Amino acid sequence: MKIRTKTVFGVLVASFGLMSAACTGNSKVRPEAMVEAEDSIISEPTARDIDVDREELLRKRILEIYSIDDIGGREDRYCSAAYLEVYKAVLAADAETGEIGFFDYDHWTSAQDCPDAPVFMIKRIDRLSDTEAIVEVREDDMNTGARLKCVWERGNWYIDDFLSPDSVSELQQMQLHLGQS
């Protein structure tokens, strides 16, 4: 809800002016005080406030993702709708062949063999826009980690793509795997 502070202030100034005029016999109220008063609005949080809040939410979300011991089902909880659609299609197609398929590595760590309980930290966040960011996470003791393209949707941050160190998109690679372009 927006409250017009200058309007409220203007009413107070006008009231004070009328009371002063009644007490002193001077009936002039500055009209520009009323105009100035109507222009100010107590606004909702600024874009910068939202940016700071969203970036803090992004940090918390990534730390939440990487603090889970059981990685099963992370995709369903933490990946974007667009990513999930292609991811599930790849899993279904690979299940039909009976082969290891597309996912012969852990895209959460960009590694094939990772310690049982690795501790990850956020190395860098690059904001692309209000609704997109690239987050780099690294495992403390090893040179493993991931680059995540994150998007703001459904009121939270979701992973929309996993990027290789040289910025190859896993989403695009999955689409190629499926024969999509």
Secondary structure, 3 states (H helix, E strand, C coil): CCECHHHHHHHHHHHHHHHHHHHHCCCCCCHHHHHHHHHCCECCCCHHHHHHHHHHHHHHHHHHHCCCCCCCCHHHHHECHHHHHHHHHHHHHHHHHCCCCCCCCECCCCECCCCCCCCEEEEEEEECCCCEEEEEEEECCCCCEEEEEEEEECCEEEEEEEECCCCCEHHHHHHHHCCCC
